[in-house]
């Protein structure tokens, strides 16, 4: 029996702890289990978070083990090696697939029936691996995808255009990594085409602006890691937003990582593309309009991931 108000976070490093903090503030769940290979770390994070409960929603936060996941509505996996300065997300593949192989059987042996969200990097490859290893229906295995990258795009555009970031409608799709792409062809500012809005703002070289923003989005993680060693606040807010969409059955459109089964002419991999997200996980994978350049970039991104997937030892 699923407890619709219960979730677990597996991995209590910077990312996992920040996700737990963000979930606590949103008040989505009434019970949150923290699981880590270092039990004392999970206990310490649970204690620290619990001491703030008098100032937020009523809930129970505690360190647990895999027996506690059986009735969870959602399990969020952040466990894995961190990206170090100079490393790409794909460099983490061997270490983190091995970690995932130790985690997934712990869930399936408890007959876990909820939504499995993968956050560890490289998230698209690990989402695919989690789906293969778990045997869960594809709609119940979600990767955090390019939800954070899309937020970065919206923020940077808002700063350049002098407009509220919540009025910016644009998306990053493809790999959550170096081959990701911005969908400029459908970007708009509250229904005003991006190119037209740039003209209204007196921006002359729009191509240069788009190129500058894209590279800032793509390289954001490297820049943050170089300065502070890790990224965790942005992804925590992105993950809690996905969780909110699921638990409130919002039917929101988010670029999560999901199994493709013919969309965009692709299959046999998970990729970050706009999808309708609700209580059943991914309800619909949307095949949004792309111009020819964008479609080719998506195919190129997918090919890089498929080459990586082909090297994995999966059932």
C-alpha positions as CSV (number, residue, x, y, z in Angstrom):
1,X,0.0,0.0,0.0
2,X,1.5,3.3,-1.1
3,X,1.7,6.2,1.4
4,X,1.1,9.1,-0.9
5,X,2.6,11.5,1.6
6,X,5.9,9.6,2.1
7,X,9.2,9.9,0.2
8,X,12.8,8.8,0.5
9,X,16.0,10.5,-0.5
10,X,18.9,8.0,-1.2
11,X,22.2,9.8,-0.9
12,X,22.7,12.5,1.7
13,X,25.6,14.5,0.2
14,X,25.2,18.1,-0.8
15,X,22.6,17.4,-3.4
16,X,20.5,14.9,-1.4
17,X,20.5,17.1,1.8
18,X,19.6,20.2,-0.2
19,X,16.7,18.3,-1.9
20,X,15.5,17.2,1.5
21,X,15.6,20.8,2.7
22,X,13.7,22.1,-0.3
23,X,11.1,19.3,0.0
24,X,10.7,20.2,3.7
25,X,10.1,23.8,2.9
26,X,7.5,23.0,0.2
27,X,5.6,20.7,2.6
28,X,4.8,18.2,-0.1
29,X,5.3,15.2,2.1
30,X,4.5,14.4,5.7
31,X,7.2,11.7,6.0
32,X,10.7,11.9,4.6
33,X,13.2,9.1,4.9
34,X,16.9,9.8,4.5
35,X,19.2,6.9,3.4
36,X,22.9,6.9,3.0
37,X,25.8,4.4,3.0
38,X,27.0,6.5,6.0
39,X,24.2,6.1,8.5
40,X,25.5,8.7,10.8
41,X,25.5,11.3,7.9
42,X,21.8,10.5,7.3
43,X,21.1,10.8,11.0
44,X,22.9,14.1,11.3
45,X,21.0,15.6,8.3
46,X,17.7,14.4,9.7
47,X,18.4,15.9,13.0
48,X,19.5,19.2,11.5
49,X,16.4,19.4,9.3
50,X,14.0,18.4,12.0
51,X,15.2,21.2,14.2
52,X,13.6,23.6,11.7
53,X,10.2,21.9,11.7
54,X,8.6,24.4,14.2
55,X,8.9,27.0,11.4
56,X,7.5,25.0,8.5
57,X,5.0,22.3,7.6
58,X,4.4,19.4,10.0
59,X,6.3,16.3,9.0
60,X,8.5,13.5,10.2
61,X,12.1,13.4,8.9
62,X,14.4,10.5,9.9
63,X,17.3,8.4,8.9
64,X,16.2,5.0,7.7
65,X,17.1,2.0,5.6
66,X,15.7,0.2,2.5
67,X,12.9,-1.5,4.5
68,X,11.4,2.0,4.8
69,X,11.0,2.5,1.0
70,X,8.4,-0.2,0.4
71,X,5.4,2.2,0.9
72,X,7.0,5.4,-0.5
73,X,5.2,7.3,-3.1
74,X,8.5,8.6,-4.4
75,X,12.2,7.6,-4.1
76,X,14.8,10.2,-5.2
77,X,18.2,8.8,-5.9
78,X,21.1,11.2,-5.6
79,X,23.8,8.8,-4.5
80,X,26.9,8.7,-6.6
81,X,30.3,10.2,-7.2
82,X,30.4,14.0,-7.5
83,X,31.6,15.8,-10.6
84,X,35.0,17.2,-10.0
85,X,36.7,20.2,-11.6
86,X,37.6,19.3,-15.2
87,X,35.2,16.3,-15.3
88,X,32.2,16.0,-17.6
89,X,29.0,14.3,-16.4
90,X,29.8,11.4,-18.7
91,X,33.1,10.8,-16.9
92,X,31.1,9.7,-13.9
93,X,29.4,6.8,-15.7
94,X,31.3,3.8,-14.5
95,X,31.3,4.7,-10.8
96,X,27.6,5.7,-10.7
97,X,26.2,2.8,-12.7
98,X,27.9,0.5,-10.2
99,X,26.4,2.4,-7.3
100,X,23.0,2.2,-9.0
101,X,23.3,-1.5,-9.4
102,X,23.7,-1.8,-5.7
103,X,20.6,0.4,-5.0
104,X,18.0,-0.7,-7.4
105,X,17.7,-4.3,-6.3
106,X,17.1,-3.0,-2.7
107,X,14.0,-1.2,-4.0
108,X,12.7,-4.0,-6.2
109,X,13.1,-6.6,-3.5
110,X,10.8,-4.5,-1.3
111,X,8.2,-4.4,-4.1
112,X,8.4,-0.6,-4.5
113,X,5.3,0.7,-6.3
114,X,6.0,4.5,-6.4
115,X,7.8,6.9,-8.7
116,X,11.6,6.5,-9.0
117,X,13.4,9.8,-9.7
118,X,17.1,9.7,-10.7
119,X,19.2,12.8,-10.0
120,X,22.7,11.4,-10.1
121,X,24.8,12.1,-13.1
122,X,25.0,11.4,-16.0
123,X,21.3,11.6,-15.4
124,X,20.0,10.5,-18.8
125,X,22.2,7.4,-18.9
126,X,21.4,6.5,-15.3
127,X,17.7,7.0,-15.8
128,X,17.9,4.5,-18.6
129,X,20.0,2.1,-16.5
130,X,17.5,2.4,-13.6
131,X,14.6,1.6,-15.9
132,X,16.4,-1.5,-17.2
133,X,17.6,-2.6,-13.8
134,X,14.3,-2.1,-12.0
135,X,11.8,-3.5,-14.4
136,X,9.4,-0.7,-13.5
137,X,7.1,0.8,-16.2
138,X,8.9,3.5,-18.0
139,X,6.4,6.2,-16.9
140,X,7.4,5.6,-13.3
141,X,11.2,6.1,-13.9
142,X,12.0,9.8,-14.2
143,X,15.3,11.6,-14.5
144,X,15.6,15.2,-13.3
145,X,16.7,15.9,-16.9
146,X,17.2,19.5,-18.1
147,X,14.7,21.0,-15.6
148,X,17.6,22.9,-14.0
149,X,19.2,23.8,-17.3
150,X,15.9,25.2,-18.5
151,X,15.6,27.3,-15.3
152,X,19.2,28.6,-16.0
153,X,18.1,29.5,-19.5
154,X,15.0,31.4,-18.3
155,X,17.0,33.2,-15.6
156,X,19.8,34.3,-18.0
157,X,17.3,35.4,-20.6
158,X,15.4,37.4,-18.0
159,X,18.6,39.2,-16.9
160,X,19.5,40.2,-20.5
161,X,15.9,41.2,-21.4
162,X,15.0,43.0,-18.2
163,X,11.9,40.9,-17.5
164,X,10.6,38.5,-14.8
165,X,12.1,35.0,-15.4
166,X,8.6,33.6,-14.8
167,X,7.5,35.3,-18.0
168,X,10.2,33.5,-20.0
169,X,9.1,30.4,-21.8
170,X,12.0,28.4,-23.3
171,X,13.5,25.0,-22.9
172,X,16.8,23.2,-22.9
173,X,16.5,19.6,-24.2
174,X,18.7,16.6,-25.1
175,X,21.4,15.4,-22.8
176,X,21.8,17.1,-19.4
177,X,25.3,17.8,-20.3
178,X,27.6,19.2,-23.0
179,X,25.5,18.2,-26.0
180,X,22.3,19.8,-24.7
181,X,20.5,22.3,-27.0
182,X,18.3,25.3,-26.5
183,X,14.9,25.3,-28.4
184,X,15.1,28.9,-29.6
185,X,12.5,28.4,-32.4
186,X,9.6,28.4,-30.0
187,X,11.0,30.6,-27.2
188,X,8.7,33.5,-26.2
189,X,8.2,36.1,-23.5
190,X,4.6,35.7,-22.3
191,X,3.4,34.8,-25.9
192,X,5.6,37.4,-27.6
193,X,8.1,35.7,-29.9
194,X,11.6,35.9,-28.5
195,X,13.0,37.6,-31.6
196,X,10.2,40.2,-31.6
197,X,10.8,40.8,-27.9
198,X,14.5,41.3,-28.4
199,X,13.7,43.8,-31.2
200,X,11.4,45.7,-28.7
201,X,14.3,45.8,-26.3
202,X,16.6,47.2,-29.0
203,X,18.9,44.2,-29.2
204,X,20.7,44.3,-32.5
205,X,22.8,41.1,-32.7
206,X,20.3,38.5,-31.5
207,X,22.4,35.5,-32.7
208,X,25.3,36.6,-30.6
209,X,23.0,37.0,-27.6
210,X,21.6,33.5,-28.0
211,X,25.1,32.0,-28.5
212,X,26.3,33.7,-25.3
213,X,23.4,32.6,-23.2
214,X,23.5,29.0,-24.5
215,X,27.2,28.6,-23.6
216,X,26.6,30.2,-20.1
217,X,23.8,27.7,-19.5
218,X,25.7,24.7,-20.8
219,X,28.9,25.6,-18.8
220,X,27.1,26.8,-15.6
221,X,27.9,23.7,-13.6
222,X,31.6,23.9,-14.5
223,X,31.7,27.5,-13.5
224,X,30.0,26.8,-10.1
225,X,32.1,23.8,-9.4
226,X,35.3,25.8,-10.1
227,X,34.2,28.4,-7.6
228,X,32.5,26.4,-4.8
229,X,33.2,22.8,-5.5
230,X,29.7,21.5,-6.2
231,X,26.2,22.6,-7.3
232,X,23.3,21.7,-5.2
233,X,20.8,24.5,-4.5
234,X,19.5,24.9,-8.1
235,X,19.1,21.1,-8.6
236,X,17.4,20.8,-5.3
237,X,14.7,23.4,-6.3
238,X,14.3,21.7,-9.7
239,X,13.8,18.3,-8.1
240,X,11.3,19.6,-5.6
241,X,9.4,21.2,-8.4
242,X,9.2,17.8,-10.2
243,X,8.1,16.1,-7.0
244,X,5.4,18.8,-6.5
245,X,4.1,18.2,-10.0
246,X,3.8,14.5,-9.3
247,X,2.3,14.7,-5.8
248,X,-0.2,17.4,-6.8
249,X,-1.0,15.8,-10.1
250,X,-0.4,19.1,-11.9
251,X,-0.1,17.7,-15.4
252,X,2.7,20.2,-15.8
253,X,5.1,20.3,-18.8
254,X,8.7,19.7,-17.7
255,X,11.8,18.6,-19.7
256,X,12.5,15.5,-17.6
257,X,14.6,12.6,-18.7
258,X,12.3,9.8,-19.9
259,X,12.4,6.7,-22.1
260,X,11.8,7.5,-25.8
261,X,9.8,5.1,-27.8
262,X,9.8,6.6,-31.3
263,X,9.4,10.2,-30.5
264,X,11.7,12.5,-32.6
265,X,12.6,9.3,-34.4
266,X,14.5,8.0,-31.4
267,X,14.2,4.9,-29.1
268,X,16.4,2.8,-26.9
269,X,17.5,5.6,-24.6
270,X,16.3,8.2,-22.1
271,X,16.6,11.8,-23.0
272,X,15.4,15.1,-21.6
273,X,12.4,16.3,-23.5
274,X,9.2,18.2,-22.6
275,X,6.7,15.8,-21.0
276,X,3.4,16.0,-19.1
277,X,4.1,15.1,-15.5
278,X,1.4,14.1,-13.0
279,X,0.6,11.5,-10.3
280,X,1.5,8.6,-12.5
281,X,4.9,10.0,-13.4
282,X,5.4,10.8,-17.1
283,X,1.9,10.8,-18.6
284,X,2.8,11.9,-22.1
285,X,6.1,12.5,-23.9
286,X,5.6,15.5,-26.1
287,X,7.1,15.7,-29.5
288,X,7.4,19.5,-29.7
289,X,8.1,21.3,-33.0
290,X,11.8,21.8,-33.7
291,X,13.5,23.5,-36.6
292,X,15.9,21.5,-38.8
293,X,19.0,22.6,-36.9
294,X,17.5,21.8,-33.6
295,X,16.3,18.4,-34.7
296,X,19.8,17.5,-35.9
297,X,21.3,18.7,-32.7
298,X,18.9,16.5,-30.8
299,X,19.8,13.5,-32.9
300,X,23.5,14.2,-32.4
301,X,23.0,14.5,-28.6
302,X,21.0,11.2,-28.6
303,X,23.7,9.4,-30.6
304,X,26.4,10.4,-28.0
305,X,24.2,8.9,-25.3
306,X,23.4,5.8,-27.2
307,X,27.2,5.1,-27.7
308,X,27.6,5.3,-23.9
309,X,24.6,3.1,-23.2
310,X,26.0,0.5,-25.6
311,X,29.0,0.1,-23.3
312,X,26.9,-0.7,-20.2
313,X,26.4,-4.1,-18.8
314,X,22.6,-4.1,-18.3
315,X,20.0,-6.8,-18.3
